[in-house]
Amino acid sequence: IPRSILEAFYERADAFYRSLDEREALIVLARNFANREGLPEDVRLDYARAAARSTVRGLPQAEALAAVDHERSLSSGELAFALDLMREVVTIKAGRPEPGVRERMIALYEAQDRPDRKRAIVLEAVQQASELGADWVVECLAERYLRDVPLGTEERRRAERLYRRALMGRAFRRLSKGRSEEARLDFDAVYRETEALEALVESISLRIANKTTAIENIESEVSPRSGEQSATARFAHAYLLLRKLPSLQGEAHARAVEEARVSLRDAWPELKSKAPARVLSAAIQHEKFLRDNDFAAAETANAQYIVALQIAQNDPRFQATITGALGMLHTRVGNYRIALDYLEQRERFPFGDDLNGFALKLAAARARLHVGQDEGSTKAAEEALAMVERTPGLARFRVLALDRAALGNLACGRFARALELYAAELPSLDVRRDQFVVRLAHAAAALGANQPQVALSDLDLIEPQLADEALIAQLAPPHVSEPLARRSYGTIVSGLRANANLALGKLDAVASALERRRELYQERYESSEREEDARAVSLIEARLAANASARGDKAAAARWIVQALASADALAGRLAAPVDTDQLHVLSLAAELETLHDVPLPVDLSKRLRDGQARMIAQRNSAYRSHQRWFEIYQTLLSD
């Protein structure tokens, strides 16, 4: 009977007997095939393994061992070997091995002289170990299996993958327990046997972290057998240059970036299909972008990271590394929604160290804040701050964590918490620019926390500094002129001062601050002609009118509301919009001042209200319904 017919028959029988839960019938069938003399040994071995698996499937360990012993007493040849193997596999448990289990497993492996039997031992044992988390099984077989498999074969590649998995896993477990030297030896062994680039990277990183070797000598230590022109040697050289880049400046940094790029390029045909090489190439460009603000380098880094992510789609460790790097890159570029997508993917994996987790938490906080997820941003920032507080090694980042958490709480309206965090941050700042910005934020938080006097004290400290040209030069963002930066900060300061004085009932001081704010916005509008600045001028004039009315200065109230109406009309005419909401607000305030506060206005308000109401009705927009009702009320009051 042809083998293909036997295989098809067995597959149908296996499905049939399983559906009927007929274990014994399936065992008999597999046993008959395993003992069939006309089949090759390796094929009979496959059926013998199937019979052994059927013997123990679904049984508790004690019953499984008894069933194996019973079948073994009736068996010989391939079936006897498969049952011996299954007996050892059944004894595998999670955690540390029981006494004698490891020795028996190794003895069974060493006793075989046929490659297919050795492979069967590895496959059965590793499958069981993977399900139970018994890493010791993989470790004790991987090295022996690699030694026995010929170079250049497909089986050799499988053996190398198993070996990498076993020793890399053990190395990272040792590293997590602080046994860094033992971990480094494991990484070295993986690189020596398989030339795995990820093992080389970890080995170099540990040498640098432990300072066991001067960084200038690491290259010759990790790849002495490869030769200067080998692909792995060029990779090592480029990686060491990458590790040096953060400490370099100016021309030295540019030369190191170019040297690293050339080193990878010369070996690219051999390296381009490997995820570590793609990640390294991306990291070099990423570093160039961070130092030079070169967006072309950021685009190249993004492309290389994405290719690496596709190559390493089945490797969780690389997926974590790459998605984290992409999230950091896009956060810095300003693609916050893209960054957040990658950072959320990164959060599915555990963090390997506190520094990495801290950086990713801060990046997530920044990205979420920019896409309007204020609560999520604040949560991530508070988690980052908690990491700093409980981890001594992160103490140098405390100010950064405080600032991000304070900003998040300020955005969420938790002003008391923001005030507390900004107050904790201020004593640690020694740069004038940082002191100015944080003091300004502290004033905003104090105002929100109903502490207007604290806000005024902050503003009294920072407002005189707006005349300092050196400070303004530091405050001005890229591509923003210093006069514009001064006006922008001036509008913030004057606005906070107006609101703080309003909370204290100091209406004269409110008027003074609002006039200064209007003056700054008028200057901005004259230089930019931006719609937002013109709108701000109109609304500030309306506030000045309301303030003058509250002070009892009806002449000033009339003057300011007329000016506000003129500004709102000019903006509406410029926009050519049938209805402008801010124009409606100003017109409502004018009607309120004349009807309720007896402020005489040189304006035909009745006609203005009728015209405005007609335009709103023509738009058939429910958003204007409230304005329509008030306009009706004001028209009635004006007609009395």
C-alpha positions in Angstrom: 0.0 0.0 0.0 1.5 3.4 -1.0 2.6 5.6 2.0 0.2 8.4 0.9 -2.8 6.0 1.2 -1.6 5.0 4.6 -1.2 8.6 5.7 -4.7 9.6 4.4 -6.2 6.5 6.0 -4.6 7.2 9.4 -5.7 10.9 9.4 -9.3 9.8 8.7 -9.1 7.1 11.4 -7.6 9.5 13.9 -10.4 12.0 13.4 -13.0 9.3 13.5 -11.8 7.5 16.7 -11.3 10.9 18.5 -14.9 11.9 17.7 -16.0 8.6 19.3 -13.5 8.8 22.2 -12.2 5.4 21.2 -8.7 5.6 22.6 -7.9 1.8 22.4 -8.8 1.5 18.7 -6.6 4.4 17.8 -3.7 3.0 19.8 -4.1 -0.4 18.0 -4.1 1.2 14.6 -1.0 3.4 15.3 0.8 0.3 16.8 0.0 -1.7 13.7 1.4 1.0 11.5 4.5 1.4 13.7 5.2 -2.3 13.4 4.6 -2.5 9.6 7.8 -3.9 8.1 7.5 -2.4 4.7 7.7 1.2 5.9 11.0 3.1 6.5 12.2 3.5 10.0 11.5 7.2 10.2 7.9 6.7 9.1 7.4 3.9 11.5 8.8 6.2 14.2 6.2 8.8 13.4 3.4 6.3 13.9 5.1 5.0 17.1 5.1 8.5 18.5 1.4 8.9 17.6 0.6 5.7 19.4 2.6 6.9 22.5 0.8 10.2 22.5 -2.6 8.5 22.2 -1.7 6.2 25.1 -1.3 9.1 27.6 -3.6 11.7 26.1 -5.9 13.2 28.8 -4.7 11.0 31.6 -3.3 12.1 35.0 0.4 11.5 35.4 0.1 8.4 37.5 -2.4 6.7 35.1 -0.4 7.9 32.1 2.8 6.2 33.5 0.9 3.0 34.2 -0.5 2.9 30.7 3.0 3.5 29.2 4.5 0.7 31.3 1.7 -1.6 30.2 2.2 -0.9 26.5 6.0 -1.0 26.8 5.8 -4.6 28.1 4.1 -5.5 24.8 6.3 -3.5 22.5 9.6 -3.5 20.7 11.5 -1.5 18.0 10.2 2.0 17.2 7.2 1.6 19.5 9.4 0.7 22.5 11.6 3.7 21.9 8.6 6.0 21.5 7.1 4.7 24.8 10.4 5.1 26.6 10.5 8.7 25.4 6.9 9.3 26.4 7.6 8.0 29.9 10.3 10.7 30.3 8.1 13.4 28.7 5.2 12.7 31.1 7.5 13.3 34.1 8.3 16.8 33.0 6.8 19.4 35.3 6.8 23.2 35.5 9.6 24.8 37.5 12.6 22.9 38.8 13.0 19.2 37.6 12.5 16.3 40.0 15.6 14.4 41.0 16.9 12.1 38.2 14.5 13.4 35.4 17.2 15.6 33.7 19.8 12.8 33.9 17.4 10.2 32.4 16.4 12.6 29.6 20.0 13.3 28.7 20.9 9.5 28.9 18.0 8.6 26.6 19.2 11.3 24.1 22.9 10.2 24.2 22.0 6.5 23.8 20.5 7.2 20.3 22.7 6.9 17.2 20.0 7.7 14.7 19.3 11.5 13.9 15.6 10.9 13.6 15.3 9.5 17.1 17.3 12.4 18.5 15.1 14.8 16.7 12.0 13.0 18.1 13.3 13.4 21.6 13.9 17.1 21.1 10.5 17.7 19.5 8.5 15.8 22.1 10.4 17.1 25.1 10.4 20.7 23.9 6.7 20.7 23.1 5.8 19.5 26.5 8.3 21.9 28.2 6.9 24.8 26.3 3.4 24.1 27.4 4.5 23.8 31.1 7.2 26.5 31.1 9.9 24.0 32.0 12.8 25.9 30.5 15.4 23.5 31.9 14.3 20.8 29.4 15.1 23.1 26.4 18.4 24.2 27.9 19.6 20.6 28.5 18.8 19.4 25.0 19.4 22.4 22.8 23.2 22.4 23.0 23.5 18.7 22.5 21.1 18.8 19.5 23.1 21.7 17.9 26.3 19.7 18.3 24.8 16.7 16.5 23.2 18.4 13.5 25.4 18.9 10.4 26.1 22.5 9.2 24.3 23.8 6.2 21.1 21.7 6.6 17.6 22.8 7.2 17.7 20.8 10.4 20.7 22.8 11.5 18.7 26.1 11.2 16.0 24.6 13.3 18.6 23.5 15.9 20.0 27.0 15.9 16.6 28.6 16.5 16.1 26.2 19.4 19.5 26.9 20.8 19.0 30.7 20.6 15.6 30.4 22.3 17.0 28.3 25.1 20.1 30.3 25.9 18.7 33.8 25.2 15.8 33.0 27.6 18.2 31.8 30.2 20.4 34.8 29.8 17.5 37.2 30.2 16.3 35.3 33.3 19.8 35.6 34.8 19.9 39.2 33.9 16.6 39.9 35.7 18.1 38.3 38.8 21.3 40.5 38.7 23.6 37.7 37.4 24.9 39.9 34.5 28.2 38.1 34.0 26.5 34.7 33.6 24.0 36.3 31.3 26.9 37.8 29.2 28.5 34.4 28.9 25.2 33.0 27.6 24.9 35.8 25.0 28.5 35.1 23.9 27.7 31.4 23.5 24.7 32.2 21.3 26.7 34.6 19.1 29.6 32.1 18.9 27.4 29.2 17.8 24.8 30.9 15.6 26.1 34.5 14.9 22.8 35.9 16.1 23.1 39.7 16.0 20.6 40.2 18.9 23.0 38.1 21.1 25.9 40.3 20.0 24.0 43.5 20.9 23.2 42.2 24.4 26.8 41.1 24.9 28.1 44.5 24.0 25.5 46.3 26.1 26.5 44.3 29.1 30.2 44.9 28.6 29.5 48.6 28.4 27.1 48.6 31.4 29.5 46.5 33.6 32.6 48.4 32.4 34.3 45.0 32.1 36.0 46.1 28.9 37.0 49.6 27.6 34.6 50.5 24.8 37.6 50.9 22.4 38.5 47.2 22.9 35.0 45.7 22.8 35.0 45.3 19.1 38.1 43.1 18.9 36.9 41.1 22.0 33.4 40.2 20.6 34.3 39.4 17.0 38.0 38.3 16.8 37.3 35.4 14.5 35.1 37.3 12.1 37.7 39.5 10.5 37.4 43.2 9.9 35.5 42.8 6.7 32.8 40.4 7.9 29.2 41.5 8.1 29.0 40.8 11.8 32.2 42.7 12.5 30.8 45.7 10.6 27.5 45.4 12.5 29.5 45.4 15.8 31.5 48.5 14.7 28.3 50.4 13.7 26.6 49.4 17.0 29.5 50.7 19.1 29.4 53.9 17.2 25.7 54.2 17.9 26.4 53.8 21.6 29.0 56.6 21.5 26.7 59.1 19.6 24.9 60.6 22.7 28.3 61.7 24.1 29.4 63.4 20.8 28.7 66.9 19.6 28.9 68.9 16.4 31.3 67.6 13.7 32.3 64.6 15.8 28.7 63.5 16.0 28.2 63.9 12.2 31.4 61.9 11.4 30.4 59.1 13.7 26.9 58.9 12.1 28.4 58.8 8.6 31.0 56.2 9.7 28.2 54.0 11.2 26.1 54.3 8.0 29.1 53.4 5.8 29.9 50.4 8.0 26.4 49.0 7.6 26.1 49.9 3.9 29.2 47.8 3.0 27.7 44.7 4.6 24.0 45.5 3.7 23.5 42.6 1.2 24.1 40.1 4.1 22.4 42.2 6.8 19.3 43.6 5.3 17.1 40.6 6.0 17.9 40.6 9.7 15.8 42.6 12.1 18.7 43.7 14.4 20.5 45.3 11.4 17.3 47.1 10.3 16.8 48.4 13.9 20.4 49.5 14.1 20.1 51.4 10.8 16.9 53.0 12.0 18.4 53.9 15.4 21.4 55.7 13.7 19.0 57.8 11.7 16.8 58.3 14.8 19.8 59.7 16.7 20.7 62.0 13.7 17.1 63.4 13.8 17.2 64.0 17.5 20.6 65.9 17.3 20.1 67.8 14.0 16.3 68.0 13.8 16.7 66.4 10.3 13.2 65.3 9.3 14.6 63.3 6.3 16.5 61.2 8.8 13.3 60.7 10.8 11.6 59.5 7.7 14.4 57.0 6.9 14.3 55.8 10.5 10.6 55.2 10.3 10.9 53.2 7.1 13.7 51.0 8.6 11.7 50.4 11.8 8.6 49.3 9.9 10.6 46.8 7.7 12.2 45.5 10.9 8.8 45.1 12.5 7.7 43.0 9.5 10.8 40.8 9.7 10.4 40.3 13.4 6.6 39.8 13.5 6.9 36.5 15.4 9.5 37.8 17.9 7.8 39.5 20.9 11.1 40.9 22.2 11.8 42.7 18.9 8.2 43.8 18.5 8.4 45.5 21.9 11.7 47.2 21.0 10.5 48.4 17.6 7.0 49.6 18.5 8.5 51.5 21.5 11.1 53.2 19.2 8.4 54.1 16.7 6.3 55.6 19.4 9.2 57.7 20.7 10.1 58.8 17.1 6.6 59.9 16.1 6.1 61.6 19.5 9.2 63.7 18.8 8.2 64.4 15.2 4.8 65.5 16.3 2.7 62.7 14.7 0.9 62.1 18.0 -1.9 59.9 16.8 0.5 57.6 15.0 2.8 57.7 18.0 0.0 56.7 20.4 -0.9 53.7 18.2 2.6 52.4 18.4 2.9 53.2 22.2 -0.4 51.3 22.8 1.1 48.3 20.9 4.2 48.6 23.1 2.1 48.5 26.3 1.0 44.9 25.5 4.5 43.7 26.3 6.2 43.9 29.7 8.9 46.4 30.3 12.4 45.1 30.7 13.8 47.9 32.8 12.6 50.9 34.7 14.3 53.5 32.5 12.7 52.1 29.3 9.3 52.0 30.9 9.7 55.5 32.3 10.6 57.0 28.9 7.7 55.2 27.2 5.2 56.4 29.9 6.3 60.0 29.4 6.0 59.7 25.7 2.5 58.2 26.0 1.6 61.1 28.4 2.8 63.7 25.8 1.1 62.0 22.9 -2.2 61.6 24.7 -2.2 65.2 25.8 -1.8 66.4 22.2 -4.7 64.3 20.9 -7.1 65.5 23.6 -6.9 62.4 25.9 -6.2 64.5 29.0 -7.2 61.8 31.5 -5.1 59.2 29.8 -2.2 61.6 29.7 -2.4 62.4 33.4 -2.6 58.8 34.3 0.5 57.9 32.3 2.4 60.9 33.8 1.4 60.0 37.3 2.6 56.4 36.7 5.9 57.7 35.5 6.2 59.9 38.6 5.5 57.0 40.8 8.2 55.0 39.1 10.7 57.8 39.8 9.6 58.0 43.5 10.2 54.2 44.1 13.3 53.7 41.9 16.5 55.4 43.1 18.1 55.0 39.7 15.5 57.3 38.2 16.0 60.2 40.7 17.7 62.4 38.1 14.5 62.4 36.1 12.3 63.6 38.9 11.9 67.2 37.6 10.9 65.9 34.2 8.3 63.6 35.7 6.9 66.3 38.0 6.5 68.7 35.1 4.7 66.3 32.9 2.4 65.2 35.8 1.7 68.8 36.7 0.8 69.7 33.1 -1.6 66.7 32.9 -3.4 67.7 36.1 -3.6 71.3 34.9 -5.2 70.2 31.6 -7.7 68.0 33.5 -8.7 70.8 35.9 -7.1 69.2 39.0 -5.6 72.5 40.0 -4.7 71.7 43.6 -2.7 68.7 42.5 -1.1 70.7 39.7 -0.2 73.5 42.2 1.4 70.9 44.5 3.5 69.4 41.7 4.7 72.7 40.3 5.6 73.8 43.8 7.7 70.7 44.3 9.4 71.3 40.9 10.3 74.9 41.3 13.2 74.5 43.9 15.0 72.1 41.6 15.2 74.5 38.6 18.3 76.5 38.0 17.8 77.6 34.3 16.0 81.0 34.0 13.9 79.8 31.1 12.6 76.8 33.0 12.0 78.9 36.1 9.9 81.4 34.1 7.8 78.8 32.3 7.1 76.8 35.5 6.4 79.9 37.6 3.8 80.9 34.9 2.2 77.5 35.0 2.3 77.6 38.9 0.3 80.9 38.6 -2.3 79.3 36.4 -2.7 76.4 38.7 -3.0 78.7 41.8 -5.7 80.7 40.0 -7.6 77.5 39.2 -7.2 76.3 42.8 -8.9 79.6 44.0 -5.6 81.1 45.3 -5.5 84.3 43.4 -3.0 86.0 45.7 -0.5 83.3 45.1 -1.0 83.7 41.4 -0.4 87.5 41.6 2.8 86.9 43.6 4.0 84.6 40.8 3.1 87.2 38.2 4.8 90.0 40.0 8.0 87.9 39.8 7.9 87.0 36.2 6.2 90.0 34.5 9.3 92.3 34.8 11.4 89.5 33.1 9.5 90.0 29.8 11.8 93.0 29.2 14.9 90.8 29.2 15.9 90.2 25.6 18.2 87.2 26.5 15.3 85.4 28.3 12.9 86.1 25.4 15.4 84.6 23.0 15.4 81.4 25.1 11.6 81.4 25.3 11.0 81.9 21.5 10.2 78.5 19.8 11.8 77.7 16.4 10.6 79.9 13.6 9.0 82.4 16.0 10.4 85.9 16.2 11.3 87.4 19.6 8.8 90.2 19.4 6.0 87.7 18.8 7.2 85.5 21.6 7.2 88.5 24.0 3.7 89.5 23.0 2.5 85.9 23.3 3.8 85.5 26.9 2.6 89.0 27.7 -1.0 88.1 26.7 -0.9 85.1 29.0 0.5 87.1 31.9 -2.0 89.9 31.5 -4.9 87.5 31.1 -3.9 85.6 34.3 -3.5 89.0 36.2 -6.9 90.1 35.1 -8.6 86.9 36.3 -6.7 86.9 39.6 -7.7 90.5 40.3 -11.3 89.7 39.3 -11.3 86.9 41.9 -10.1 89.4 44.5 -12.7 92.0 43.4 -10.1 94.6 42.3 -11.9 95.9 39.3 -9.6 98.8 38.5 -6.6 96.4 38.4 -8.7 94.1 36.1 -9.3 97.0 33.7 -5.6 97.8 33.7 -4.6 94.2 32.9 -7.3 93.9 30.2 -6.1 97.1 28.5 -2.6 95.7 28.4 -3.8 92.4 27.0 -5.8 94.3 24.3 -2.8 96.3 23.4 -0.7 93.2 22.9 -3.3 91.4 20.8 -3.8 94.6 18.7 0.0 94.6 18.0 -0.1 90.9 17.1 -3.0 91.5 14.7 -1.3 94.4 13.0 1.7 92.3 12.3 0.0 89.0 11.5 -3.6 89.9 10.4 -4.7 86.6 11.8 -8.4 86.0 12.4 -7.7 84.7 15.9 -6.0 87.9 17.0 -8.8 90.1 15.7 -11.4 88.0 17.4 -9.4 88.2 20.7 -9.3 92.0 20.4 -13.1 92.2 20.0 -13.8 89.9 23.0 -11.3 91.7 25.3 -13.0 95.0 24.4 -16.3 93.4 25.4 -14.8 92.4 28.7 -13.5 95.9 29.2 -17.1 97.2 28.7 -18.5 94.8 31.2 -15.8 95.7 33.7 -16.4 99.5 33.2 -20.1 98.9 33.8 -19.4 97.0 37.0 -17.3 99.9 38.2 -20.1 102.3 37.4 -18.2 104.1 34.6 -21.0 104.2 32.1 -19.0 106.4 29.7 -16.2 104.0 29.5 -18.6 101.1 29.2 -20.3 102.8 26.2 -16.9 103.6 24.6 -15.6 100.0 24.9 -18.8 98.3 23.8 -19.0 100.5 20.7 -15.4 99.7 19.9 -16.1 96.0 20.5 -19.0 96.1 18.1 -16.9 97.8 15.4 -14.2 95.2 15.8 -16.7 92.3 15.6 -18.4 93.9 12.6 -15.0 94.3 10.8 -14.1 90.7 11.4 -17.5 89.4 10.3 -17.2 91.5 7.1 -13.8 90.1 6.5 -15.0 86.6 6.9 -18.2 87.2 4.8 -20.1 84.9 7.1 -23.9 85.2 7.4 -23.7 84.8 11.2 -20.6 85.1 13.4 -21.1 83.7 16.9 -18.7 86.2 18.6 -20.5 89.1 16.9 -23.7 87.8 18.5 -22.1 87.7 21.9 -20.9 91.3 21.6 -24.3 92.4 20.4 -26.0 90.6 23.3 -23.7 92.3 25.8 -24.4 95.7 24.2 -28.2 95.1 24.6 -27.7 94.0 28.2 -25.7 97.1 29.0 -28.4 99.5 27.6 -31.5 97.7 28.8 -30.3 96.4 32.2 -27.5 98.7 33.3 -28.7 102.0 31.7 -25.6 102.5 29.6 -26.7 104.9 26.8 -25.2 103.8 23.4 -25.0 105.8 20.2 -26.2 102.7 18.3 -29.6 101.7 16.9 -29.7 98.4 18.9 -33.2 97.6 17.9 -32.3 97.6 14.2 -29.1 95.6 14.9 -31.0 93.0 16.9 -33.7 92.6 14.2 -31.1 92.2 11.5 -29.2 89.7 13.6 -32.3 87.7 14.4 -33.3 87.6 10.7 -29.9 86.2 9.7 -30.1 83.5 12.4 -33.6 82.5 11.3 -32.4 82.2 7.7 -29.7 79.8 8.7 -32.1 77.4 10.4 -29.5 76.3 12.8 -30.6 75.2 16.3 -27.2 76.4 17.7 -28.5 80.0 17.5 -31.8 79.3 19.3 -30.6 80.7 22.6 -29.4 83.9 20.9 -32.7 84.2 19.1 -34.7 84.1 22.4 -32.5 86.7 24.1 -32.7 88.9 21.1 -36.5 88.8 21.3 -36.3 89.7 25.0 -33.9 92.6 24.4 -36.1 93.9 21.6 -39.1 93.9 23.9 -37.2 95.8 26.6 -35.9 98.4 24.1 -39.4 99.0 22.8 -40.8 99.8 26.3 
